[in-house]
Amino acid sequence: MVKGNYAAARGAFEAALAVDPDLDVAYVGLAETYAREANDAEAIRILKFAREQRPNQYLLEYYFGLVASRLGREQEAITALDNAAKL
């Protein structure tokens, strides 16, 4: 992802999730590929899905809060970041 090849990075994260759907860092990485392309709506969709599949996971709550904040979804951001702080 450092070189900006987000499509290849997405493929790697998707492959990782196919092997282990509980791999929180792969959801975050996948979302980050979209966020780096200024597609925060897709990033938040991925993180929302991940949070539904894997509730009470610090990493997912934290990154969801960051992206929600960038989108101006302040109440969702506050709730997610508060949840992350409690985990």
Secondary structure, DSSP 8 states (H G I E B T S, - for coil): -TTS-HHHHHHHHHHHHHH-TT-HHHHHHHHHHHHHTT-HHHHHHHHHHHHHHSTT-HHHHHHHHHHHHHTT-HHHHHHHHHHHHH-
